[in-house]
Amino acid sequence: MTIALALAVVGLPLLPALLAIFTSRARPLGFTATAAGLLTLAAAIVLAVRLAGGHHTHALSGFISLDALSGFFVFTISVVVALASFGSAAYLRAEEERGDLRPLQVRLYFVFFALFASLMLASFETGNLGLLWVLIEASTLASCVLVGLEAKAVSLEAAWKYIIISSFGVTIALAGTLFVYYAAGGLQGSPTEHLTWSFLFAHASALHHDSLRLGFLLIVVGYGTKVGLAPMHTWLPDAHSEAPSPASAMLSAALLNTGMYAIIRFQALAGIGLGRHYPGDVLLVFGFISIVIGVLFLVLRGNFKRMFAYSSVEHMGIIAVALGFGGTLGLYGALLHTLCHAVGKAVLFLTSGDLVLRYRTRLVDDVRGVLGVMPITGAALLLGALAVTGSPPFGLFLSELTIVRAGFAASSPVLVGLLLLLLVVGFIALMRAATGMALGAPPNNGVTTVAYAERSGRLLAATPLVAGLCGLLVLGVWIPGGLNTLITHAIGSIT
């Protein structure tokens, strides 16, 4: 049953890719993608419930392996896929109606959107380090097509930069994987076993220390490039700003978490083999650098999609800091923050799609009066900005509060103070831009009078915004028992 659910989670997102063989129209492809996203989310929820209940699965010599941590990330990414599927249906239909995308581009979008989602979900369902690397690299190739979909000079440049930097980072991660494999060379067991999470975790204390130490550092640098940790983040603002907005939501809210999942797994190995201080210190360094870089670029007003991208750099740094603080509180805060940030950033990037379609610009200073022109989008912009800056009563406030408590528990009051200071600066910078865009009189250039989609398209565009914000509100005041159990068991699977 568990394996069947796991295969369904990976296979269902591919439905629009199959339909794209027969049609390139955005309407049927969008509805198929939406249905596939909802079915994927339903299967992921059932799978997560089973894994949280102790139904761990290990098959095919570790090539298929699922535990509660896998279930948590499958659920998180499935939420993003469902939200982005709604956004894709509305956004691509509007672009098609305007003639901004050719039929081939529409077909390519839904094919590679489906492949991108399927490959990311598959990466959480393998226990083999080598296959994990292959799936993450494959997801890079699939998402690269989405970044350069519009075939403009800037989007093609962003796609080229993305593929070069990300592939270089993943190559470094491969070197780190090989060092971890070498660290297990003196242990009994087959070569295949030496590349599985279950075997390495069970024998982590017997791994060769120097190889494990170097391997973990390379893993953080390599997969950290995928995550967008500074200073390996330079591909991220360009790719996020030039991709179609639903694809940007997938990049920020899903792809970055795929790399973070790998780092969490390797941190668990290094924590047992080397003690928690070395991996924790490494993640604290990269985490704080990322927060500083993200906050500094948030202060600079320019392209609002780039601004949201730098917010992702900041939040990936916050998750890394939470992992660095360690302990049950640190891990709980990191996982809760992962889920809440994924939903919040999906809402913001889908909102940015509405803004681009209506205002025909990506500059903060050229967007005014969104609340008057598009009330739902304007409200989503303000509430989404409040959510991702950690304001109560949204879920990120609770996750950041948990991370602060973890910092005090780890006897790091100075670092906690620095974290709080950076969070305040980030809040001011992002809210200043968001309120400026949402309030005031709309520009007089006439672009806001152009409808960007028919009524059903606007309904599709509004659905993920409302659903995502409602979810963040719920998580800010109440964590459902099932989710709490899943997170708790996920922590138990790596400690």
N, C-alpha and C positions, 0 to 999 in steps of 0.2 A: 504493500500500500504506500509506504513512504517513498520508495523508488518511483512508483507510478506518478505520485504527486510531483516529485522532483523533475521528472521528465516532462510533465505537463507544464510546469512553470517555465521550463526552457523552450518548449515547443510552441506554446500558445502565442507568444509574441510574433512568431513567424507567419501568422495567418495573412496579414496584409502583404507580405512579400510574395506569398503564393498568388494572391489575387492580382498583384501587379503584373503577373505574366499575361493577364487577359485584358487589363484596362490600365489607363494612365490618368483617369479622371479622379480628381481630388475627393469628390463627394463619396463614392462607394469605398474608396480606399480609406478615407477618414473614418467612416462609420465602422468599417472592419477593424481598423486600428483601435478605435474606442472600445468596441466589443471585446477584442483580444486583450486590451489592457485591463478591463474589468474582470474578465475570466482569469487572467494571470494573477490579479490581486486576490481573487477568491481562492484560487489554488494555493497561493502563498500563505494566506491566513490559515488554511487547514493544515498545511505543512508545518507552519510555525507552531501551531497548537500541539501537533503530534511531537515535534522535537522538544518543545518545552516540557512535555509530559514524560520525557525520558526515552523516546523512541529513536535512539541514535542509530545511524545506518553506516555500515562500512562494507563495501562490496568491490569486486573486480580489482583486488590487490590494492585497494586504497584510491583507485581512480575515481570512484564515487564514494564520498564520505560526507555525512551531514551530522551536525550536532546543533545545540541550541544557538551558538554563535552564528552558524550558517543560516539558521532559521530567522534570526533577527535581521541579518543583512538582506536575505531574500525578501522578507516582508518590507523592509525600508525601501529597497530599490523598486519593488513591485508597486508601492504607493506612488513613487515618482513616475514610473512608466504609465500608470493609469492616468495621472494628472496630465502628463505630457502628451498622451494620446488624444485626450480631449482638446488640448491646445493645438495639436497638429492638425486635427480635423478642421478647426476653425481657421487657423492661420494659412494653411495651404489652399483652402478653398478661396479665401480672400485674395491671395497672391495669384491664383489661377484666374479669378474673375477679372483682375486688373491687367492680366497679360504679363505680369512680372516674371512668371515662371513658365517655361515651355513644358509640354507633356512629358518629355524625357526627364526633365528635372523633377517633376512631381513623382514619376515612377521611381527614380533613383532615391528620392527622399524616403519614401515609405519602405523600399527594400532595405536600405541601409539603416534606417531607424529600427526596423524589426531585427536585423542582424545585431546591431549595437546592443539592444535590450537583451536579446537571447544570450549573447556571449558574456555580458556582464553577470547575468543571473547564473549562468553555468559556472562561472569562476568561483562562486560560493559553495558549489556542490561537489567540488573535487578535494580530495585529501592529498593529492600528489603535487609537490612543489613545482615540478617541471611542467605539468599540464596547466597549473595555475598561471605560470609565466606565459605559456602559449596563448591562453584565453585572454589574458590582459593585453598582450601585444595585438592579438586579433581584434579586440575591441577598439584599440587605437586606430587600426587601419579602417575599420568600419565607420568610426565617428569622423575620421578625417574627410571622408566624402561629404558628410553633412556640413562641415565647416566651410568647405569650398563650393557648396552647392550653387550659390548665386553666380559663380564664375566671373566675378568682378576682380579687378587687379588686387584690391585690398583683401578680399576673401581668399583668393588663391595664395597670396603671400602669407596670410594667417594660417592656411591649411598646410603650406609647405613648412613654415616655422614650427607648427604643432607636430607634424610627423617627424621632423628631424630631431627636435629636442626630446619629445616623448620617447621615441625609439632609442635614442642615446641613453636616456634614463633607464628604460627597461633593460637595455643591454648591461648597464651597471648592476641592475637588480639580478640579472642572470649570473653575473660574476659573484654576487653575494650568495646566491643560491648554491653555486658550486662550492664556495668556501664552507657553507653549512653542511653540504653533502660530504665534503672532505673531513669535516670535524667528526663525522660519524663513521669514518673509515675503519677505526679499530674495533667497532662493535660487531657482534654476530648478526646474521641476517642477510637477506638478499639485497642486491643493489636497489631493487625497486622499493623495498621496505625502508631503505635509508633516505628515500625521498618522500616519505609520507608523514603527515602531521602526527598521527597516532604513535608511530614508532619513535620519532624524534622527541616527542613530548614525554613519552614514557622513559626515555633514556637521556633526557636533557642534561642531567647532572654528570653524565659520563662523557659528554662531548668535549672535544679538544678545545681548550679555552681560547687560545690565540686565534685559531681559525674561526671560532664562533664569534669572537669579538670583532674581527675584521669583516666577517660575513654580515653581521648585523648592521654595522656602519654603512656598508655598501647597499644593503637592503633599504635602509632609511633614505639614503641619497637617491637610489634608483627608483623605488616605488614612491618616494617623496616627490620626485619629479612629476609623477602621475597625479599625486595628491595636490600638487601646487604649493608645497612647502617652499618658502624662500631659503636660499636664493635660486632655487631650481624652478621658479614659478613663471618665468618670462613668457612662455607660450600661452599661458592661461588668459590674460586680458585680451589678447588679439583674437584667440579662437572663440572665446565666449561672446565677444562683441560682434563678430562677423558672421557667426552661424545663425540660421533661422532661430527665432526665439524659443520655440519648443525644444530644438536641439540644444540650445544654450542651457535650458533647464535640465536636460539629461546630462550634459557635461558637468554642470556645477553640482547638481543634487544627487547624481548617481555615479558618474565615472570617478570622481574624486574619492568617493567612499570605497570604491573597489580597491584602490591602492592602499587606503587606510586599513581595510580589512587585512591585507597581506602584512602590513606593518604590525598590526595587533597580534597576529599569529606568531610572527618572528620575535616580537617582544616577549611573548610568553615563554618561548624556548630560551631566549637569552636571560630572562629573569631567573629561571631555574639554574641554568648552567653557569651564569656569571654573577648572580646576585642582582637584586632589583636596581642598585644604584647606577651601574654603567648604562643600561638601556634607558633608564629614567632620565639620567643627565643628558644623554644624546637627544632625546625627544624634547626635553625642556629647552635646550639651546635652539634647535630648529623651530620649535613652537613659538618661542618669544620673538625670534627674528621674523617669522612669518606674520605675527600679530603687528609688530612695529611697521613692517613694510606695508601691510594691508591698510592699517590706519593712516599712515602718511599719505598714501595715494587716494584714500577716501576724502581727504581734506581738499584735494585738487578737483575742482569742478570741470567736467568735460563731457565725455560720452557716458550716458547713464548706464549702458550695458557694461562698459569697462568698470564703472564704479561698483556695480553689483559683483563683477568678477573679483575685484580687489577685496570686497567683503567676504567672498569665499576663501581667499587666501588668509584673511584674518581668522575666519572660523575654523579652518583646517588647523591653524596654529593653536587655537583654543583647545581643540580636541587633542592635539599632540601634547599640550601642556597638561591636560587632565591625565593622559596616560603617563606622563612624566611624574606627576604627583603620586600616582599609583594608589594602591589600596583599593578596598571595595568601593569607597566613595568616588575615587578618581575614575575607576572603570565604569561605574554606574553613570556618573556624570558624562563621561565620554560617549557612551552608547546612547544615552538619552539626547545628548546634544547632536549626535549624528542624525538621529531620526528627525528631531525638530528643525535642525538646519536644512535638511533635505526638503522637507515640506515647505518651509518658509522661503527658501531660495527658489524652489519650483514656482511658487506663487509670484515672486518678484520678476522672474524672467518671463513668465507667461504674461504678466502685466506689461512688461517692456515690449512684448510683441504687439499688444493692442496699441501702445503709444506709437510705435514705429509705423504701424499701418494707418493710423489716423493723422499723426502729425508729420509723417514723412521725414523725420529727423531723429538722430540719436544723441543730440546735444542737450544737456540739462537746461541751459539758458534759453533754448528755443521752445521749450515745453512749458506752458502755463495754463492754468485754469482747467485742469483735468477733471476736477470734481464737477464743474459746470457742464463740460462737454460730454463726459462719460462717467456718470456718478458711480457705477459699480467699479469701474477700473480705477477711478480716483480714490475711492474708499479702500480698494485693495492695495493701492500703492502706499497710502498712509499707514494702514494697518499692517501690511507686510513689512514695511520699514520699521515700524515699532516692534514687530515680532522678532526680526533678525537682529535688532540691536539689544535684545534681551530685556524688553520692557514687560512689566506685569500687565495683564494676567496671562501672558503667552508662555508656551512651553519652554522657550529658550531662557526665560528668566529663572525657571526652576532648575534647568540643567546647569546654568552658569552659577547659580547659588550652590548647587551640589559640588561643582568644581572648586569654588572658593572654600567650602568646608573641607574638601579634600586637601587643599593647600595648607590650611591651618593644621589639619591632622598630620600632615607630613612635616610640620615644624618649618614652614617656609613663609613666614609673615611678610618678609620683604618682597618675595616674588608675588605673593597675593596682592600686595599694595600696588606693585607695578602693573599687574594684570587689571586691577580695578581702574587704575588711571587710564590705561589704554582703552578699556571698554567705554569709559566716559567720553574720551575724545572721539572714538568711533561713532558713538551714539549722536553726538553733536553734529559731526560731519555728515552722516547719512541723513539724519532728520532735517538738517538745513536744506539739503538738496531736494528731499522728497516733499517737504512742505512748500518749497518754492515752485515745484512742478504742479502740485495738486491745487494750490490756491491761486488767487488772483484772476485777472481777466485773460481770456484766451488771446493768442496773437491775431493780428488783423490781416494775415496773408491768405485767408480763405481755405487753408488746407483742412481745417477742422470741420468744414461743412460737408466733406466728402464721406459718404458712408463706406465703411471698410468691409462690410459683408452683409448678407441678408439676415433677417431676424433669427433664423435657426442657427446661423453661424455665430451671431452675437451670444445666443444662448449657450452654444458649445463653449465659447470663449469664457463666459462668466462662470460656468459650472465648476471648473477646477479651482478658480479663485475663491469662490464661496466655500467649497468643500475643504480646501486646504486651510483657510483661516479658521473655520469652525474646528477643525482637528487640532490646530495649535492652541485655540482657546481651551478646549477640553483638556489637553495635556498640561496646560498651565494651572489648572485647578484640581485635576484628578487624573491619576495614572490608572487605567483599567487593570484589574487584577491579572488578567491574562498577559498583558504586556509586561507588567512588573515581574511576573513569574518567568517570562521569556528572558528578560534582561538578567535576572538573578541567576538563572541556569546558564546563560551565556557566559557570565562572569565565572561561574563554577567550572565551566569547561576549559578555561585557560588559566586557572589558578590552582 
